[in-house]
Amino acid sequence: MGSGRGSGDMSRFGFWHGGNRPKVEFIGYLLQNNSGGSYSSKTWTAAALGDPASDREIIFAISHNSPGSQTITSVAIGGVSATLGSAAGGAAIGKSIGSAWAHVPSGSTGDVTITFSGNISTVLIGVFRVTGRPVIGAGHVDFDYTSAGSGASSATITDIDLPGAGFGIGCLAIYQDSASVPSLSGAPFIDDAVVNVQSGGAAIYHSITHCPVQEGAAPDETITWSWGSNEAMVAGVWVFA
């Protein structure tokens, strides 16, 4: 079992200098299951991005298979090149996770393109619309993850430090067939979606979550996904302010 922490711009951690509070909403997800063969780039046309706004940002939580430690090399959202966040996973797990975000003020839909360092066969993207952040385009201030190469029937992420007026997005990727749908526990996180990334046969589940904007700092939060069989997995949460 592995775990870790990564940071973005810690200079703003825990501080709030704006008037309006940020707002984060789950728009839905983009999926390419294993029916599409292998590919190093995938485009979704006219993907839903939510209502336009001058300060709207789109943030992605991304999970994909990575048998050869393939990584995300670029993401474009509505024609805007996105910033890539911290990632975890790799060949030892067979899955990887990552994040991306961009300031996309116009259009309720837009094309989304993601490119990888090599061929993959499944990818799931959780799409979040965010407005009201004090610094548009600012990176995540915290990244916490856990992983296991085999033998896991749950994924627990600890020490998630949510600043006042901050929020988190996260995802889980399980490597092989799951005996049951993974369930999430750990308020204030919300179970946004659990998705079978297989086109047929035994199900393989990925999951998407987020924590709404907090009224005050919430340090050392913990979330757990649980399922019914022992598998390799990777899960992570990115915290934004």
DRENPA-3360 file (N, C-alpha, C; in nm, 2 decimals, always signed):
BEGIN
1 = MGSGRGSG = +0.08/-0.12/+0.00/+0.00/+0.00/+0.00/+0.09/+0.12/+0.00 ~ +0.06/+0.22/-0.09/+0.13/+0.34/-0.09/+0.04/+0.46/-0.07 ~ +0.10/+0.57/-0.02/+0.03/+0.69/-0.01/+0.12/+0.81/-0.02 ~ +0.07/+0.93/-0.04/+0.16/+1.04/-0.05/+0.08/+1.17/-0.05 ~ +0.16/+1.28/-0.05/+0.11/+1.41/-0.05/+0.19/+1.49/-0.15 ~ +0.12/+1.58/-0.22/+0.19/+1.68/-0.31/+0.13/+1.81/-0.29 ~ +0.20/+1.91/-0.32/+0.14/+2.05/-0.30/+0.15/+2.13/-0.43 ~ +0.06/+2.23/-0.44/+0.06/+2.32/-0.54/+0.12/+2.45/-0.49;
9 = DMSRFGFW = +0.04/+2.56/-0.50/+0.08/+2.69/-0.45/+0.04/+2.70/-0.30 ~ +0.13/+2.67/-0.21/+0.09/+2.67/-0.07/+0.09/+2.81/-0.01 ~ +0.13/+2.91/-0.09/+0.13/+3.05/-0.03/-0.01/+3.10/+0.00 ~ -0.11/+3.04/-0.07/-0.25/+3.09/-0.04/-0.32/+2.99/+0.05 ~ -0.25/+2.89/+0.10/-0.32/+2.79/+0.18/-0.38/+2.85/+0.30 ~ -0.51/+2.83/+0.32/-0.58/+2.86/+0.45/-0.62/+3.01/+0.46 ~ -0.60/+3.09/+0.35/-0.63/+3.23/+0.36/-0.74/+3.26/+0.26 ~ -0.83/+3.36/+0.29/-0.94/+3.40/+0.21/-0.94/+3.55/+0.21;
17 = HGGNRPKV = -0.93/+3.61/+0.09/-0.93/+3.76/+0.08/-1.04/+3.81/-0.01 ~ -1.13/+3.73/-0.06/-1.23/+3.78/-0.15/-1.36/+3.80/-0.08 ~ -1.46/+3.85/-0.16/-1.59/+3.88/-0.10/-1.68/+3.76/-0.12 ~ -1.71/+3.73/-0.25/-1.79/+3.61/-0.28/-1.71/+3.48/-0.26 ~ -1.78/+3.38/-0.22/-1.71/+3.25/-0.20/-1.71/+3.17/-0.33 ~ -1.61/+3.09/-0.35/-1.62/+3.00/-0.47/-1.74/+2.91/-0.47 ~ -1.77/+2.86/-0.59/-1.88/+2.76/-0.60/-1.83/+2.65/-0.69 ~ -1.85/+2.53/-0.65/-1.81/+2.41/-0.74/-1.93/+2.33/-0.76;
25 = EFIGYLLQ = -1.95/+2.28/-0.88/-2.06/+2.19/-0.91/-2.01/+2.08/-1.01 ~ -2.06/+1.96/-0.99/-2.03/+1.85/-1.07/-2.12/+1.85/-1.19 ~ -2.07/+1.86/-1.31/-2.14/+1.87/-1.44/-2.18/+1.73/-1.49 ~ -2.09/+1.64/-1.48/-2.10/+1.50/-1.53/-1.97/+1.44/-1.56 ~ -1.97/+1.34/-1.65/-1.84/+1.28/-1.68/-1.83/+1.25/-1.83 ~ -1.71/+1.23/-1.87/-1.67/+1.19/-2.01/-1.61/+1.05/-2.00 ~ -1.65/+0.96/-2.08/-1.60/+0.82/-2.07/-1.57/+0.77/-2.21 ~ -1.45/+0.71/-2.22/-1.42/+0.62/-2.33/-1.39/+0.48/-2.27;
33 = NNSGGSYS = -1.48/+0.39/-2.29/-1.46/+0.25/-2.24/-1.37/+0.17/-2.33 ~ -1.35/+0.05/-2.30/-1.25/-0.03/-2.38/-1.31/-0.08/-2.51 ~ -1.42/-0.03/-2.55/-1.48/-0.07/-2.68/-1.41/+0.00/-2.80 ~ -1.33/+0.11/-2.76/-1.27/+0.19/-2.87/-1.13/+0.15/-2.91 ~ -1.08/+0.03/-2.86/-0.95/-0.01/-2.89/-0.84/+0.07/-2.82 ~ -0.72/+0.08/-2.87/-0.62/+0.16/-2.80/-0.60/+0.29/-2.88 ~ -0.56/+0.39/-2.80/-0.54/+0.53/-2.86/-0.45/+0.61/-2.77 ~ -0.38/+0.71/-2.82/-0.30/+0.80/-2.74/-0.37/+0.94/-2.73;
41 = SKTWTAAA = -0.48/+0.96/-2.80/-0.55/+1.08/-2.79/-0.70/+1.06/-2.81 ~ -0.78/+1.13/-2.74/-0.92/+1.11/-2.74/-0.99/+1.25/-2.74 ~ -1.09/+1.27/-2.83/-1.16/+1.40/-2.83/-1.31/+1.37/-2.81 ~ -1.38/+1.45/-2.72/-1.52/+1.45/-2.71/-1.57/+1.58/-2.77 ~ -1.67/+1.57/-2.86/-1.72/+1.69/-2.93/-1.84/+1.74/-2.85 ~ -1.84/+1.88/-2.83/-1.95/+1.95/-2.76/-1.98/+1.89/-2.63 ~ -1.88/+1.87/-2.55/-1.90/+1.82/-2.41/-1.96/+1.93/-2.32 ~ -2.05/+1.89/-2.23/-2.12/+1.98/-2.14/-2.02/+2.04/-2.05;
49 = LGDPASDR = -2.02/+2.18/-2.04/-1.93/+2.25/-1.95/-2.01/+2.34/-1.84 ~ -2.14/+2.34/-1.85/-2.22/+2.42/-1.76/-2.24/+2.56/-1.81 ~ -2.30/+2.64/-1.73/-2.33/+2.78/-1.77/-2.21/+2.86/-1.78 ~ -2.20/+2.94/-1.89/-2.08/+3.03/-1.90/-2.08/+3.14/-1.79 ~ -1.96/+3.19/-1.76/-1.94/+3.30/-1.67/-1.80/+3.35/-1.69 ~ -1.78/+3.48/-1.66/-1.65/+3.54/-1.69/-1.54/+3.48/-1.61 ~ -1.57/+3.43/-1.49/-1.47/+3.37/-1.40/-1.48/+3.21/-1.40 ~ -1.55/+3.16/-1.49/-1.57/+3.01/-1.49/-1.44/+2.94/-1.52;
57 = EIIFAISH = -1.41/+2.84/-1.43/-1.30/+2.74/-1.46/-1.36/+2.61/-1.47 ~ -1.30/+2.52/-1.55/-1.34/+2.38/-1.56/-1.22/+2.30/-1.51 ~ -1.26/+2.22/-1.41/-1.16/+2.13/-1.35/-1.19/+1.99/-1.37 ~ -1.09/+1.91/-1.41/-1.11/+1.77/-1.44/-1.04/+1.68/-1.33 ~ -1.11/+1.57/-1.29/-1.05/+1.46/-1.22/-1.05/+1.34/-1.32 ~ -0.93/+1.29/-1.35/-0.91/+1.20/-1.46/-0.85/+1.07/-1.41 ~ -0.91/+0.96/-1.45/-0.86/+0.82/-1.42/-0.85/+0.75/-1.56 ~ -0.74/+0.67/-1.57/-0.72/+0.60/-1.70/-0.63/+0.47/-1.67;
65 = NSPGSQTI = -0.64/+0.38/-1.76/-0.55/+0.26/-1.75/-0.41/+0.30/-1.80 ~ -0.31/+0.24/-1.74/-0.17/+0.28/-1.77/-0.08/+0.15/-1.76 ~ -0.10/+0.06/-1.84/-0.02/-0.07/-1.83/+0.13/-0.05/-1.85 ~ +0.17/+0.06/-1.92/+0.31/+0.09/-1.94/+0.35/+0.23/-1.88 ~ +0.28/+0.26/-1.77/+0.30/+0.39/-1.70/+0.27/+0.51/-1.79 ~ +0.17/+0.50/-1.88/+0.14/+0.61/-1.96/+0.09/+0.73/-1.87 ~ +0.12/+0.85/-1.92/+0.08/+0.97/-1.84/+0.00/+1.06/-1.93 ~ -0.07/+1.15/-1.87/-0.14/+1.26/-1.94/-0.03/+1.36/-1.99;
73 = TSVAIGGV = -0.03/+1.39/-2.11/+0.07/+1.49/-2.16/+0.00/+1.63/-2.20 ~ -0.13/+1.63/-2.23/-0.19/+1.76/-2.26/-0.35/+1.74/-2.25 ~ -0.41/+1.85/-2.21/-0.56/+1.85/-2.21/-0.60/+1.99/-2.27 ~ -0.70/+1.99/-2.36/-0.76/+2.11/-2.41/-0.91/+2.11/-2.38 ~ -0.96/+2.22/-2.32/-1.10/+2.23/-2.29/-1.16/+2.35/-2.36 ~ -1.25/+2.32/-2.45/-1.32/+2.43/-2.52/-1.21/+2.51/-2.60 ~ -1.11/+2.45/-2.65/-1.01/+2.52/-2.72/-0.90/+2.59/-2.64 ~ -0.91/+2.57/-2.51/-0.81/+2.63/-2.41/-0.72/+2.53/-2.36;
81 = SATLGSAA = -0.59/+2.55/-2.37/-0.49/+2.46/-2.31/-0.50/+2.46/-2.16 ~ -0.52/+2.34/-2.10/-0.53/+2.33/-1.96/-0.40/+2.31/-1.89 ~ -0.40/+2.34/-1.76/-0.28/+2.31/-1.67/-0.30/+2.18/-1.61 ~ -0.19/+2.10/-1.61/-0.20/+1.96/-1.55/-0.16/+1.97/-1.41 ~ -0.23/+1.89/-1.32/-0.19/+1.88/-1.18/-0.11/+1.76/-1.15 ~ -0.09/+1.73/-1.02/-0.02/+1.61/-0.98/-0.09/+1.49/-1.02 ~ -0.01/+1.38/-1.04/-0.06/+1.25/-1.08/-0.01/+1.14/-0.99 ~ -0.07/+1.02/-1.00/-0.03/+0.91/-0.92/-0.07/+0.78/-1.00;
89 = GGAAIGKS = +0.00/+0.67/-0.96/-0.03/+0.54/-1.03/+0.08/+0.50/-1.11 ~ +0.05/+0.41/-1.21/+0.16/+0.37/-1.30/+0.15/+0.22/-1.33 ~ +0.25/+0.16/-1.39/+0.25/+0.03/-1.44/+0.23/-0.08/-1.33 ~ +0.28/-0.05/-1.21/+0.27/-0.15/-1.10/+0.12/-0.17/-1.06 ~ +0.04/-0.07/-1.09/-0.10/-0.07/-1.05/-0.19/-0.10/-1.18 ~ -0.14/-0.05/-1.29/-0.22/-0.07/-1.41/-0.32/+0.05/-1.44 ~ -0.32/+0.14/-1.34/-0.41/+0.26/-1.35/-0.34/+0.38/-1.31 ~ -0.38/+0.50/-1.35/-0.33/+0.62/-1.31/-0.44/+0.73/-1.30;
97 = IGSAWAHV = -0.41/+0.83/-1.22/-0.50/+0.94/-1.20/-0.43/+1.07/-1.22 ~ -0.50/+1.17/-1.26/-0.45/+1.31/-1.28/-0.56/+1.41/-1.28 ~ -0.52/+1.54/-1.29/-0.61/+1.64/-1.29/-0.57/+1.75/-1.39 ~ -0.67/+1.83/-1.43/-0.64/+1.94/-1.52/-0.74/+2.05/-1.50 ~ -0.70/+2.18/-1.53/-0.80/+2.29/-1.51/-0.77/+2.40/-1.61 ~ -0.87/+2.48/-1.65/-0.85/+2.59/-1.74/-0.96/+2.69/-1.72 ~ -0.93/+2.81/-1.75/-1.03/+2.92/-1.75/-1.10/+2.92/-1.88 ~ -1.23/+2.89/-1.88/-1.31/+2.87/-2.00/-1.43/+2.95/-1.98;
105 = PSGSTGDV = -1.43/+3.08/-2.01/-1.55/+3.17/-1.97/-1.67/+3.15/-2.06 ~ -1.65/+3.11/-2.19/-1.76/+3.11/-2.28/-1.80/+2.97/-2.33 ~ -1.93/+2.96/-2.36/-1.98/+2.83/-2.42/-2.03/+2.74/-2.31 ~ -2.15/+2.69/-2.33/-2.21/+2.59/-2.24/-2.16/+2.45/-2.28 ~ -2.10/+2.44/-2.40/-2.04/+2.31/-2.44/-1.90/+2.35/-2.51 ~ -1.82/+2.25/-2.52/-1.69/+2.27/-2.58/-1.62/+2.14/-2.61 ~ -1.54/+2.13/-2.71/-1.46/+2.01/-2.74/-1.36/+1.99/-2.63 ~ -1.34/+1.86/-2.60/-1.24/+1.83/-2.50/-1.14/+1.72/-2.56;
113 = TITFSGNI = -1.01/+1.75/-2.56/-0.91/+1.66/-2.61/-0.81/+1.63/-2.50 ~ -0.78/+1.50/-2.48/-0.68/+1.46/-2.39/-0.58/+1.37/-2.46 ~ -0.45/+1.39/-2.44/-0.34/+1.32/-2.50/-0.26/+1.25/-2.40 ~ -0.21/+1.13/-2.43/-0.13/+1.05/-2.34/+0.01/+1.03/-2.40 ~ +0.10/+0.98/-2.31/+0.24/+0.95/-2.36/+0.25/+0.82/-2.44 ~ +0.14/+0.74/-2.44/+0.14/+0.62/-2.51/-0.01/+0.57/-2.52 ~ -0.03/+0.46/-2.58/-0.16/+0.41/-2.60/-0.23/+0.36/-2.47 ~ -0.36/+0.39/-2.45/-0.44/+0.34/-2.35/-0.57/+0.29/-2.40;
121 = STVLIGVF = -0.66/+0.24/-2.32/-0.78/+0.19/-2.37/-0.91/+0.23/-2.29 ~ -0.89/+0.29/-2.17/-1.00/+0.35/-2.10/-0.96/+0.48/-2.03 ~ -1.06/+0.57/-2.03/-1.04/+0.70/-1.96/-1.17/+0.75/-1.91 ~ -1.17/+0.80/-1.79/-1.29/+0.86/-1.73/-1.25/+1.00/-1.68 ~ -1.33/+1.10/-1.71/-1.31/+1.24/-1.67/-1.43/+1.29/-1.59 ~ -1.41/+1.33/-1.47/-1.51/+1.40/-1.39/-1.50/+1.55/-1.42 ~ -1.61/+1.61/-1.46/-1.61/+1.75/-1.51/-1.68/+1.84/-1.40 ~ -1.60/+1.94/-1.35/-1.65/+2.03/-1.25/-1.64/+2.17/-1.30;
129 = RVTGRPVI = -1.75/+2.24/-1.27/-1.76/+2.39/-1.31/-1.73/+2.47/-1.18 ~ -1.64/+2.56/-1.18/-1.60/+2.64/-1.06/-1.61/+2.78/-1.10 ~ -1.67/+2.86/-1.01/-1.67/+3.01/-1.02/-1.63/+3.07/-0.89 ~ -1.59/+3.20/-0.89/-1.57/+3.27/-0.77/-1.43/+3.25/-0.70 ~ -1.34/+3.19/-0.77/-1.21/+3.17/-0.70/-1.14/+3.30/-0.70 ~ -1.06/+3.34/-0.59/-0.99/+3.46/-0.58/-0.88/+3.48/-0.68 ~ -0.82/+3.37/-0.72/-0.72/+3.37/-0.83/-0.76/+3.27/-0.93 ~ -0.80/+3.32/-1.05/-0.85/+3.23/-1.15/-0.72/+3.16/-1.21;
137 = GAGHVDFD = -0.74/+3.03/-1.22/-0.63/+2.95/-1.28/-0.53/+2.90/-1.18 ~ -0.54/+2.94/-1.05/-0.45/+2.89/-0.95/-0.45/+2.74/-0.93 ~ -0.33/+2.69/-0.91/-0.32/+2.54/-0.89/-0.37/+2.49/-0.76 ~ -0.37/+2.35/-0.75/-0.41/+2.29/-0.63/-0.31/+2.32/-0.52 ~ -0.36/+2.33/-0.39/-0.28/+2.36/-0.28/-0.24/+2.24/-0.20 ~ -0.31/+2.13/-0.24/-0.28/+2.00/-0.17/-0.32/+1.88/-0.26 ~ -0.24/+1.78/-0.25/-0.27/+1.65/-0.33/-0.24/+1.54/-0.24 ~ -0.34/+1.45/-0.21/-0.32/+1.34/-0.13/-0.37/+1.21/-0.20;
145 = YTSAGSGA = -0.30/+1.10/-0.19/-0.34/+0.98/-0.27/-0.30/+0.86/-0.19 ~ -0.36/+0.75/-0.23/-0.32/+0.62/-0.18/-0.32/+0.52/-0.30 ~ -0.24/+0.41/-0.29/-0.24/+0.32/-0.40/-0.19/+0.18/-0.35 ~ -0.22/+0.08/-0.42/-0.18/-0.06/-0.39/-0.16/-0.14/-0.52 ~ -0.06/-0.22/-0.53/-0.03/-0.30/-0.64/-0.12/-0.42/-0.65 ~ -0.18/-0.46/-0.54/-0.27/-0.58/-0.53/-0.33/-0.59/-0.39 ~ -0.43/-0.67/-0.38/-0.48/-0.71/-0.25/-0.56/-0.61/-0.17 ~ -0.61/-0.50/-0.24/-0.69/-0.40/-0.17/-0.84/-0.42/-0.19;
153 = SSATITDI = -0.92/-0.41/-0.08/-1.06/-0.41/-0.09/-1.12/-0.27/-0.05 ~ -1.03/-0.18/-0.03/-1.07/-0.04/+0.01/-0.96/+0.06/-0.02 ~ -0.99/+0.18/-0.03/-0.89/+0.29/-0.05/-0.92/+0.40/+0.05 ~ -0.83/+0.43/+0.14/-0.85/+0.54/+0.23/-0.74/+0.64/+0.21 ~ -0.79/+0.77/+0.20/-0.70/+0.88/+0.19/-0.72/+0.97/+0.32 ~ -0.61/+0.99/+0.38/-0.61/+1.07/+0.51/-0.53/+1.20/+0.49 ~ -0.55/+1.28/+0.60/-0.47/+1.41/+0.61/-0.51/+1.50/+0.49 ~ -0.64/+1.50/+0.45/-0.68/+1.60/+0.35/-0.71/+1.73/+0.42;
161 = DLPGAGFG = -0.63/+1.83/+0.39/-0.64/+1.96/+0.45/-0.72/+2.06/+0.36 ~ -0.84/+2.08/+0.40/-0.93/+2.17/+0.33/-0.92/+2.31/+0.39 ~ -0.88/+2.41/+0.32/-0.87/+2.55/+0.38/-1.01/+2.61/+0.38 ~ -1.03/+2.72/+0.46/-1.15/+2.79/+0.45/-1.18/+2.84/+0.31 ~ -1.31/+2.83/+0.26/-1.34/+2.86/+0.12/-1.27/+2.78/+0.02 ~ -1.22/+2.66/+0.07/-1.16/+2.57/-0.03/-1.25/+2.45/-0.06 ~ -1.21/+2.37/-0.15/-1.29/+2.25/-0.20/-1.19/+2.15/-0.25 ~ -1.24/+2.03/-0.27/-1.16/+1.92/-0.32/-1.23/+1.84/-0.43;
169 = IGCLAIYQ = -1.16/+1.79/-0.52/-1.21/+1.69/-0.62/-1.12/+1.57/-0.61 ~ -1.18/+1.45/-0.64/-1.11/+1.33/-0.63/-1.16/+1.22/-0.72 ~ -1.08/+1.11/-0.73/-1.13/+1.00/-0.81/-1.06/+0.87/-0.76 ~ -1.11/+0.76/-0.80/-1.06/+0.62/-0.77/-1.06/+0.54/-0.90 ~ -0.96/+0.46/-0.92/-0.95/+0.37/-1.03/-0.91/+0.23/-0.97 ~ -1.00/+0.13/-0.99/-0.97/-0.01/-0.95/-0.92/-0.08/-1.08 ~ -0.82/-0.17/-1.06/-0.76/-0.23/-1.18/-0.84/-0.34/-1.24 ~ -0.89/-0.43/-1.16/-0.95/-0.55/-1.22/-1.10/-0.56/-1.18;
177 = DSASVPSL = -1.16/-0.68/-1.21/-1.30/-0.70/-1.19/-1.34/-0.67/-1.04 ~ -1.44/-0.60/-1.02/-1.48/-0.57/-0.88/-1.61/-0.65/-0.85 ~ -1.61/-0.71/-0.73/-1.72/-0.80/-0.68/-1.84/-0.71/-0.65 ~ -1.82/-0.58/-0.62/-1.93/-0.50/-0.58/-1.89/-0.35/-0.62 ~ -2.00/-0.27/-0.64/-1.97/-0.13/-0.67/-1.91/-0.06/-0.55 ~ -1.80/+0.02/-0.57/-1.74/+0.08/-0.46/-1.83/+0.19/-0.40 ~ -1.83/+0.19/-0.27/-1.91/+0.29/-0.19/-1.81/+0.39/-0.12 ~ -1.86/+0.51/-0.11/-1.77/+0.62/-0.05/-1.83/+0.66/+0.09;
185 = SGAPFIDD = -1.74/+0.67/+0.18/-1.77/+0.73/+0.31/-1.67/+0.83/+0.35 ~ -1.72/+0.93/+0.42/-1.63/+1.04/+0.47/-1.68/+1.18/+0.43 ~ -1.78/+1.22/+0.50/-1.83/+1.36/+0.48/-1.72/+1.45/+0.51 ~ -1.71/+1.57/+0.44/-1.81/+1.63/+0.36/-1.80/+1.59/+0.21 ~ -1.73/+1.48/+0.17/-1.72/+1.44/+0.03/-1.85/+1.38/-0.02 ~ -1.88/+1.40/-0.14/-2.00/+1.36/-0.21/-1.96/+1.25/-0.31 ~ -2.04/+1.15/-0.32/-2.02/+1.04/-0.42/-2.09/+1.08/-0.55 ~ -2.01/+1.14/-0.64/-2.07/+1.20/-0.76/-2.11/+1.10/-0.87;
193 = AVVNVQSG = -2.02/+1.00/-0.89/-2.05/+0.90/-0.99/-1.96/+0.78/-0.97 ~ -2.02/+0.66/-1.00/-1.94/+0.54/-1.00/-1.97/+0.48/-1.14 ~ -1.86/+0.45/-1.22/-1.88/+0.42/-1.36/-1.80/+0.29/-1.39 ~ -1.87/+0.20/-1.46/-1.81/+0.08/-1.52/-1.74/+0.12/-1.65 ~ -1.61/+0.11/-1.65/-1.53/+0.15/-1.77/-1.51/+0.04/-1.87 ~ -1.58/-0.08/-1.85/-1.58/-0.19/-1.94/-1.70/-0.18/-2.03 ~ -1.68/-0.23/-2.16/-1.80/-0.23/-2.25/-1.88/-0.36/-2.24 ~ -1.82/-0.46/-2.18/-1.89/-0.59/-2.16/-1.81/-0.68/-2.07;
201 = GAAIYHSI = -1.87/-0.79/-2.03/-1.80/-0.88/-1.94/-1.81/-0.83/-1.79 ~ -1.71/-0.87/-1.71/-1.71/-0.83/-1.57/-1.68/-0.68/-1.56 ~ -1.75/-0.61/-1.47/-1.74/-0.47/-1.45/-1.60/-0.43/-1.39 ~ -1.55/-0.32/-1.43/-1.43/-0.26/-1.37/-1.47/-0.11/-1.34 ~ -1.47/-0.07/-1.21/-1.53/+0.05/-1.17/-1.42/+0.16/-1.14 ~ -1.46/+0.28/-1.18/-1.39/+0.40/-1.14/-1.49/+0.49/-1.07 ~ -1.45/+0.58/-0.99/-1.54/+0.66/-0.91/-1.49/+0.81/-0.91 ~ -1.59/+0.90/-0.90/-1.56/+1.05/-0.89/-1.62/+1.11/-0.77;
209 = THCPVQEG = -1.55/+1.20/-0.70/-1.61/+1.26/-0.58/-1.56/+1.41/-0.58 ~ -1.64/+1.49/-0.50/-1.59/+1.62/-0.47/-1.64/+1.66/-0.33 ~ -1.57/+1.76/-0.27/-1.61/+1.82/-0.14/-1.65/+1.96/-0.17 ~ -1.77/+2.00/-0.14/-1.82/+2.14/-0.16/-1.73/+2.24/-0.09 ~ -1.74/+2.37/-0.12/-1.67/+2.47/-0.06/-1.70/+2.47/+0.09 ~ -1.59/+2.48/+0.17/-1.60/+2.48/+0.32/-1.62/+2.62/+0.38 ~ -1.70/+2.63/+0.48/-1.72/+2.75/+0.55/-1.60/+2.79/+0.63 ~ -1.53/+2.70/+0.68/-1.40/+2.72/+0.75/-1.30/+2.61/+0.72;
217 = AAPDETIT = -1.18/+2.63/+0.77/-1.08/+2.53/+0.75/-1.12/+2.39/+0.80 ~ -1.10/+2.28/+0.73/-1.13/+2.15/+0.78/-1.01/+2.06/+0.76 ~ -0.91/+2.07/+0.85/-0.79/+1.99/+0.83/-0.81/+1.84/+0.86 ~ -0.72/+1.76/+0.81/-0.71/+1.62/+0.84/-0.84/+1.54/+0.81 ~ -0.91/+1.57/+0.70/-1.03/+1.49/+0.66/-0.98/+1.36/+0.61 ~ -1.07/+1.26/+0.61/-1.04/+1.13/+0.56/-1.16/+1.08/+0.48 ~ -1.13/+1.01/+0.37/-1.24/+0.95/+0.29/-1.20/+0.80/+0.26 ~ -1.30/+0.72/+0.25/-1.27/+0.58/+0.22/-1.37/+0.52/+0.11;
225 = WSWGSNEA = -1.31/+0.46/+0.01/-1.39/+0.38/-0.08/-1.38/+0.23/-0.04 ~ -1.49/+0.16/-0.04/-1.48/+0.02/-0.01/-1.55/-0.06/-0.12 ~ -1.50/-0.18/-0.15/-1.56/-0.27/-0.25/-1.54/-0.42/-0.21 ~ -1.58/-0.51/-0.29/-1.59/-0.65/-0.24/-1.48/-0.75/-0.28 ~ -1.37/-0.70/-0.34/-1.27/-0.80/-0.38/-1.13/-0.73/-0.37 ~ -1.03/-0.81/-0.37/-0.89/-0.76/-0.35/-0.83/-0.73/-0.48 ~ -0.80/-0.60/-0.50/-0.76/-0.56/-0.63/-0.65/-0.45/-0.62 ~ -0.58/-0.42/-0.73/-0.49/-0.31/-0.73/-0.58/-0.18/-0.75;
233 = MVAGVWVF = -0.53/-0.07/-0.70/-0.61/+0.05/-0.71/-0.52/+0.17/-0.69 ~ -0.57/+0.29/-0.73/-0.51/+0.42/-0.70/-0.62/+0.52/-0.68 ~ -0.61/+0.61/-0.58/-0.72/+0.71/-0.55/-0.65/+0.83/-0.50 ~ -0.71/+0.95/-0.53/-0.65/+1.07/-0.49/-0.75/+1.19/-0.48 ~ -0.71/+1.29/-0.41/-0.79/+1.41/-0.39/-0.70/+1.53/-0.41 ~ -0.75/+1.62/-0.50/-0.68/+1.75/-0.52/-0.76/+1.86/-0.45 ~ -0.69/+1.94/-0.37/-0.76/+2.05/-0.29/-0.73/+2.18/-0.36 ~ -0.83/+2.26/-0.38/-0.82/+2.40/-0.44/-0.87/+2.50/-0.34;
241 = A = -0.81/+2.62/-0.35/-0.86/+2.73/-0.27/-0.90/+2.85/-0.36;
% end
